Each structure stands twice: as C-alpha cells, then as structure tokens.
Amino acid sequence: MTAVDLSLLTYNIRIGTFNPFGLEGVARVIERLRPDIAGLQEVHVYANASGPVDQPRWLAERLNYEAVFGAARDVPPQIVPGQIGQFGNALLSRFPVIATETHLLPRPSEDDEQRAVLATRLETPAGQLNVFVTHWSLLPEHRAEQVVATLNLIEQWSGGGPSVLMGDFNALPDAPEIAALREHLTDLWEATATPLEARISFPAGPKGTIIPNGWTAALDYIFTSRDITPRKIEVIYDETLASDHNPVLATIQSGV
C-alpha cells in the first residue's frame, strides 16, 4: 500500500431547493470540484418540500458516484406510495462502499431537530477509510452531548483505522465542542493555519458575503485521525448560490 492523495468535500445542500436550478445546481457545483468523497448535509429522500426524488441516488447517477444515505428523521406527509419521506446526511464516493450505518445523536429536548451521524467504510487506493458525515444542533447545550456521542462512535466504529469526520457543525471555531474534537482529531483548518476569515462558509456567495444583522460564520469542518496527513483545505465561493452554504474542499494523504 502506498500513500495516496484524496479529495474531500463537505457541503450542506439545503435540500437542493435554494436556487432555481434546484438539485441540478448542486450537481453542477460537485461536478466542477470532482471530489473523491463528498459528505452532504440537509438531504431529502422522497420528501414533500423537495419533490418525489431520492436525492442521493439522483446525484450518484448524475455524477457517477456510489451513494449512501443516513436518515436523521422522517418528514411526512408521504408523497410516494410505499416510500417514507426522510431528511438526513449522505455520502458520495468514487470508491466502493463496504459498510455503512446511521447513528442518531442525543436530542436532550423535543424543541430541537433529531440529528445523526452517517458512518461509512470505503475501500480506497490507500486502503480502508472510515468516513463520518454529520450535522449538529444549533443549540450549544445539545452539541455538548453530540460531540461526546460522535467521538465515541468514531472510536468504536473505526477500530482505530484511518478516519474522516466532516459536516456542518453549527459551531464557531472557538466553541468548546470544536475544541473537544481537536483533542482527538486533526482539524484541517488549524493544521493548515488557515486564517479565520478564510474559513467562513456561511452564507454562500462570493468572498465577503454577509447577512446584515445575521449570522456570518465558519460552520463547516473536516477532521481526520492523526495518521492522515492534511494537504490543503479551502472554502469554495459559489456565486451560483446552489445552497445557502459554500462547500468546503480539502486534500488529504492517506496510507503508508
């Protein structure tokens, strides 16, 4: 086995309904970037708000990937006979998927959405790679429990093998939950000494886009186990506004 560079993308796609091109607009962004592995958040399968479409399958067929979906919750009403509408995370991979599970995260109160982690094991040219895709709560007290559950899952599911955690964490770089992740994993933003202003992934649009009187923030991260070498990471400024988040693209080196 030799060391291999792999490209990773994390992208909150806002159920593919943010701009007039819909899911095709999201597909065009991913097609242009051509990542080896893409972790997606806010994904629908047969849900009323986005239509009778299995979004991960549609993207996989459109872009020639394997797709995995992990539901965080059901979203009624049913619009396709025999199919329950669902909302969650997805993974697109150029490499074979050899195992996958979805784990629900702690939800301390009913006034918040159910969150989940999609765990997937891939067979890459660098060997097996564990990839975890998640979307944490907006509430810091909930994230405090979700970080513990996420780290426990990575430890138990990966068996100490090379691992990637990526997603929309809804947490700023100085949040205690992000600090907790850094105690166990490599934060690619920190490892590459990327300035804070260059990490801002929300809202989408050209560099410097802000929401007046709103939240302008670095919310999207990629973490790896210590046996993976970070190469680069950057926010991709999407002027097409395919989603309300800009995607984050990274390169890592895995294998020995």
C-alpha positions in Angstrom: 0.0 0.0 0.0 1.3 3.5 -0.9 0.3 6.9 0.3 -2.4 8.4 -1.8 -3.9 11.9 -2.0 -7.7 12.0 -1.7 -10.0 15.0 -2.2 -12.9 15.5 0.2 -15.9 17.8 0.0 -18.3 18.8 2.8 -21.5 20.6 1.6 -24.8 21.5 3.2 -27.0 21.4 0.2 -30.2 22.8 1.8 -32.4 20.0 0.3 -31.5 21.1 -3.2 -34.1 23.9 -3.3 -32.1 27.1 -2.7 -31.9 28.3 -6.2 -34.0 28.0 -9.4 -31.8 25.1 -10.8 -32.7 23.0 -7.7 -30.7 19.8 -7.3 -29.1 20.3 -10.7 -27.5 23.4 -9.4 -25.9 21.4 -6.5 -24.8 18.7 -9.0 -23.0 21.3 -11.1 -21.1 22.5 -8.1 -20.0 19.0 -7.2 -19.2 18.2 -10.9 -16.9 21.2 -11.1 -15.0 20.3 -8.0 -14.9 16.5 -8.7 -14.1 15.3 -5.1 -13.3 11.7 -4.5 -15.6 11.7 -1.5 -18.4 14.1 -0.7 -20.3 14.4 2.6 -23.6 16.1 2.2 -26.0 17.5 4.8 -29.7 18.6 4.7 -30.5 15.9 2.1 -34.0 14.7 1.3 -35.4 11.4 0.1 -39.0 11.4 -1.3 -39.8 14.5 0.8 -42.7 16.9 0.2 -40.6 20.1 0.3 -38.2 18.9 -2.5 -40.4 16.5 -4.5 -40.6 12.8 -5.2 -36.8 12.4 -5.6 -34.2 10.2 -3.9 -31.6 13.0 -3.8 -28.5 10.9 -3.1 -29.4 8.3 -5.8 -30.1 11.1 -8.3 -26.8 12.8 -7.6 -24.9 9.5 -7.8 -26.5 8.7 -11.2 -25.9 12.2 -12.5 -22.3 12.4 -11.3 -21.2 8.7 -11.4 -20.7 8.1 -7.7 -21.8 5.5 -5.2 -24.3 6.9 -2.8 -25.2 6.2 0.8 -28.0 8.0 2.8 -28.5 8.1 6.5 -31.8 9.4 7.8 -32.0 11.6 10.8 -35.8 11.8 10.8 -38.9 11.1 8.8 -40.6 14.0 7.1 -44.3 13.5 6.4 -46.6 13.6 4.5 -45.9 10.6 2.3 -45.8 11.7 -1.3 -44.6 8.5 -3.0 -46.7 5.3 -2.3 -44.7 2.9 -0.1 -41.9 5.4 0.5 -41.4 7.4 3.7 -40.0 10.9 3.2 -36.7 11.4 5.1 -34.2 14.0 5.9 -30.5 13.4 6.8 -26.9 13.1 5.6 -25.5 11.5 2.5 -22.1 10.4 1.2 -21.0 10.2 -2.5 -17.9 8.1 -3.2 -15.8 7.2 -6.2 -14.6 4.2 -4.2 -16.6 1.0 -3.2 -18.7 1.2 0.0 -18.1 -1.8 2.2 -20.1 -0.9 5.3 -22.5 1.7 6.5 -24.6 2.6 9.5 -26.6 5.6 10.7 -26.4 6.6 14.4 -28.9 9.0 15.9 -27.3 11.7 18.2 -28.6 12.8 21.6 -31.6 15.0 21.5 -32.0 16.4 25.0 -35.3 18.1 24.3 -38.1 17.9 21.9 -37.7 21.5 20.8 -34.8 20.6 18.5 -34.4 18.5 15.4 -33.2 15.0 15.5 -29.5 14.8 14.4 -27.4 11.9 13.2 -24.0 10.7 12.0 -23.7 8.6 8.9 -20.8 6.2 9.3 -19.3 4.6 6.1 -16.3 2.4 5.4 -14.7 2.8 2.0 -12.1 0.7 0.1 -9.7 3.3 -1.3 -6.4 3.0 -3.2 -4.8 3.9 0.2 -6.7 1.1 2.0 -9.9 1.2 4.1 -11.1 4.6 5.2 -13.8 5.4 7.7 -15.9 8.4 6.8 -18.4 10.1 9.2 -20.8 12.7 8.0 -22.8 14.8 10.5 -24.9 17.9 11.0 -25.1 19.1 14.6 -27.6 21.1 16.5 -27.9 24.9 16.6 -28.1 24.7 20.4 -24.8 24.6 22.2 -26.1 22.6 25.1 -27.2 19.9 22.7 -23.9 20.0 20.8 -22.1 19.4 24.1 -23.8 15.9 24.2 -23.4 15.3 20.5 -19.7 15.8 20.5 -19.3 13.0 23.1 -21.5 10.7 21.1 -19.7 11.4 17.9 -16.3 10.8 19.4 -17.5 7.5 21.0 -18.9 6.4 17.6 -15.7 7.1 15.8 -13.6 5.2 18.4 -16.0 2.2 18.4 -16.8 2.0 14.7 -13.4 2.7 13.2 -11.4 0.3 15.3 -8.5 2.7 15.3 -8.3 2.8 11.5 -7.9 6.0 9.4 -11.0 8.2 9.7 -12.5 11.4 8.4 -15.3 13.4 10.2 -16.9 16.2 8.2 -20.1 18.2 8.2 -22.0 21.2 9.3 -21.3 21.5 13.0 -23.2 24.8 13.6 -20.3 25.8 15.9 -17.8 28.6 15.7 -14.0 27.8 15.7 -13.7 28.8 19.4 -16.7 26.7 20.6 -15.9 24.2 23.3 -17.3 21.4 21.2 -14.8 22.1 18.4 -12.0 22.2 21.0 -13.2 18.8 22.2 -12.9 17.4 18.7 -9.4 18.8 18.3 -8.3 16.9 21.4 -8.8 13.6 19.5 -8.7 14.6 15.8 -6.8 16.9 13.4 -8.8 20.0 12.4 -7.7 20.7 8.8 -8.4 24.4 9.2 -6.0 24.6 12.2 -3.4 22.1 10.7 -3.1 24.3 7.6 -3.0 27.6 9.6 -6.0 28.9 7.6 -6.9 32.4 8.8 -10.3 32.7 10.5 -11.7 35.0 7.8 -10.9 32.4 5.1 -12.9 29.7 6.9 -16.3 31.4 6.6 -18.6 29.1 4.8 -22.0 30.6 5.6 -23.7 32.4 3.9 -23.0 31.2 0.4 -21.7 33.5 -2.3 -18.5 35.4 -3.2 -15.9 36.0 -0.6 -17.0 38.7 1.9 -20.7 37.9 1.5 -22.5 38.7 4.8 -26.1 38.6 6.2 -26.9 42.1 7.5 -27.8 41.7 11.2 -27.4 37.9 10.7 -25.0 35.0 11.2 -21.9 35.1 9.1 -19.7 32.2 10.3 -17.3 29.3 9.8 -19.6 26.3 10.4 -18.3 23.6 8.1 -15.3 21.5 9.1 -13.2 18.5 8.1 -11.4 16.5 10.8 -9.1 13.5 10.4 -7.4 10.9 12.6 -3.8 11.6 13.4 -2.5 9.0 10.9 -3.8 11.1 8.0 -1.7 14.0 6.6 -3.6 17.2 5.8 -2.6 18.8 2.5 -5.0 21.8 2.0 -8.5 23.0 2.7 -10.5 25.9 1.3 -13.9 27.4 1.1 -15.2 27.3 -2.5 -17.0 30.6 -3.1 -20.1 29.6 -5.0 -21.5 32.6 -6.9 -24.3 30.4 -8.3 -25.8 30.1 -4.8 -26.8 26.5 -5.3 -27.2 26.3 -1.5 -27.1 28.7 1.5 -23.6 27.3 2.5 -20.5 27.4 0.4 -18.8 24.0 0.0 -15.5 23.2 1.7 -12.9 21.2 -0.3 -9.8 19.5 1.1 -7.0 17.3 0.1 -5.5 14.7 2.5 -2.9 12.0 2.2 -3.8 8.6 3.5 -2.0 5.3 3.5 1.7 4.5 4.2 
